Amino acid sequence: MKAKLTVSIDRDLIPAAKRYARSRGTSLSQVIEDALRDLSDADVETFSERWTGSLAPSKKNDARYERLARKYL
């Protein structure tokens, strides 16, 4: 569902932004919505990206490793 939102933009930018939208056959609102969606999607880290390099593998002489090896191996 769409909702109205008031956004303040530099007056000098508005004509160029409207030309940009018109040249792509879309509305300025759609251009802004697409840009915001791209920004929000780019900031989302996947689970593996968030944890990569954060966890060190346990050593084989670690008691936790031995317990887990007995249980699962």
Residue frames as qw, qx, qy, qz and C-alpha x, y, z in Angstrom:
[[0.000, 0.891, 0.454, 0.000, 0.00, 0.00, 0.00],
 [0.408, 0.436, -0.008, 0.802, 1.31, 3.42, -0.94],
 [0.335, -0.787, -0.380, 0.351, 1.52, 6.32, 1.52],
 [0.280, 0.878, 0.008, 0.388, 2.27, 9.99, 0.99],
 [0.699, -0.425, -0.111, 0.565, 5.51, 11.37, 2.37],
 [0.148, 0.988, -0.024, 0.035, 6.81, 14.94, 2.41],
 [0.802, -0.112, 0.099, 0.578, 10.45, 15.24, 1.39],
 [0.021, 0.951, -0.078, -0.300, 12.51, 18.43, 1.23],
 [0.779, 0.168, 0.311, 0.517, 14.85, 18.67, -1.76],
 [0.239, -0.445, 0.169, 0.846, 17.07, 21.49, -2.97],
 [0.494, 0.703, 0.226, -0.460, 15.09, 23.60, -5.46],
 [0.232, 0.681, -0.550, -0.423, 17.90, 23.42, -8.02],
 [0.188, -0.195, 0.958, 0.090, 17.80, 19.62, -7.99],
 [0.564, 0.365, 0.595, -0.441, 14.08, 19.22, -8.69],
 [0.607, 0.638, -0.156, -0.448, 14.11, 20.03, -12.45],
 [0.237, 0.510, -0.816, -0.135, 17.04, 17.68, -13.07],
 [0.305, -0.032, 0.909, -0.281, 15.39, 14.94, -11.03],
 [0.632, 0.475, 0.372, -0.486, 12.12, 15.33, -12.98],
 [0.504, 0.643, -0.454, -0.356, 14.02, 15.20, -16.28],
 [0.017, -0.356, 0.933, -0.045, 15.79, 12.05, -15.11],
 [0.475, 0.197, 0.775, -0.368, 12.49, 10.37, -14.23],
 [0.617, 0.611, 0.086, -0.488, 10.83, 11.50, -17.48],
 [0.334, 0.607, -0.662, -0.286, 13.75, 10.21, -19.56],
 [0.021, -0.157, 0.984, -0.087, 13.20, 6.78, -18.02],
 [0.469, -0.258, -0.600, -0.595, 9.44, 6.86, -18.46],
 [0.500, -0.418, -0.716, 0.252, 8.67, 6.81, -14.75],
 [0.263, -0.904, -0.179, -0.285, 7.59, 9.17, -12.00],
 [0.130, 0.647, -0.509, 0.552, 9.89, 11.01, -9.64],
 [0.708, -0.428, 0.340, -0.447, 8.19, 9.20, -6.76],
 [0.996, 0.086, -0.006, -0.008, 9.10, 5.85, -8.33],
 [0.564, 0.587, -0.392, 0.427, 12.71, 6.95, -8.84],
 [0.224, -0.606, 0.500, -0.577, 12.96, 7.91, -5.16],
 [0.883, -0.232, 0.230, -0.336, 11.23, 4.70, -4.04],
 [0.927, 0.295, -0.181, 0.143, 13.58, 2.56, -6.15],
 [0.329, 0.633, -0.472, 0.518, 16.64, 4.41, -4.81],
 [0.478, -0.514, 0.460, -0.543, 15.53, 3.93, -1.21],
 [0.977, -0.043, 0.089, -0.188, 14.77, 0.26, -1.83],
 [0.769, 0.458, -0.329, 0.302, 18.25, -0.25, -3.35],
 [0.030, 0.637, -0.513, 0.575, 19.86, 1.47, -0.37],
 [0.691, -0.390, 0.387, -0.470, 17.97, -0.58, 2.17],
 [0.989, 0.131, -0.040, -0.048, 18.69, -3.86, 0.35],
 [0.582, 0.584, -0.425, 0.374, 22.40, -3.07, 0.13],
 [0.179, -0.618, 0.523, -0.559, 22.72, -2.61, 3.89],
 [0.892, -0.253, 0.163, -0.338, 21.28, -5.99, 4.82],
 [0.060, 0.531, -0.845, 0.002, 23.98, -8.49, 5.70],
 [0.833, -0.065, -0.489, -0.252, 23.37, -12.18, 5.35],
 [0.821, -0.558, 0.101, -0.065, 23.93, -14.43, 8.33],
 [0.896, 0.026, 0.056, 0.440, 27.18, -15.75, 6.90],
 [0.360, 0.666, -0.057, 0.650, 28.47, -12.25, 6.06],
 [0.421, -0.803, 0.094, -0.411, 27.74, -11.10, 9.60],
 [0.824, -0.509, 0.247, -0.023, 29.63, -14.00, 11.23],
 [0.847, 0.417, -0.130, 0.302, 32.46, -14.65, 8.74],
 [0.453, 0.489, -0.402, 0.628, 35.78, -14.41, 10.55],
 [0.420, -0.629, 0.219, -0.617, 34.17, -13.96, 13.96],
 [0.897, -0.327, 0.214, -0.205, 34.33, -17.55, 15.11],
 [0.110, 0.619, -0.776, -0.053, 37.56, -19.50, 15.47],
 [0.852, -0.002, -0.482, -0.203, 37.52, -23.24, 14.90],
 [0.697, -0.619, 0.327, -0.158, 38.20, -25.29, 17.99],
 [0.196, 0.573, -0.795, -0.025, 41.38, -27.31, 18.24],
 [0.767, -0.041, -0.610, -0.198, 41.25, -31.10, 18.40],
 [0.449, -0.030, -0.724, 0.523, 42.66, -31.09, 21.92],
 [0.302, -0.249, 0.167, -0.905, 39.83, -28.82, 23.11],
 [0.210, 0.123, 0.891, -0.384, 37.42, -30.57, 25.52],
 [0.548, 0.455, 0.221, -0.667, 34.43, -29.13, 23.62],
 [0.487, 0.465, -0.602, -0.431, 35.71, -30.65, 20.39],
 [0.090, 0.158, -0.978, 0.099, 36.17, -34.02, 22.05],
 [0.372, 0.277, 0.692, -0.553, 32.62, -34.00, 23.47],
 [0.580, 0.534, -0.023, -0.615, 31.10, -33.00, 20.16],
 [0.357, 0.425, -0.780, -0.288, 33.20, -35.54, 18.25],
 [0.100, 0.005, 0.966, -0.236, 32.02, -38.33, 20.56],
 [0.441, 0.421, 0.527, -0.592, 28.43, -37.21, 20.15],
 [0.589, 0.658, 0.039, -0.468, 28.31, -36.58, 16.41],
 [0.351, 0.621, -0.650, -0.261, 31.21, -38.45, 14.79]]
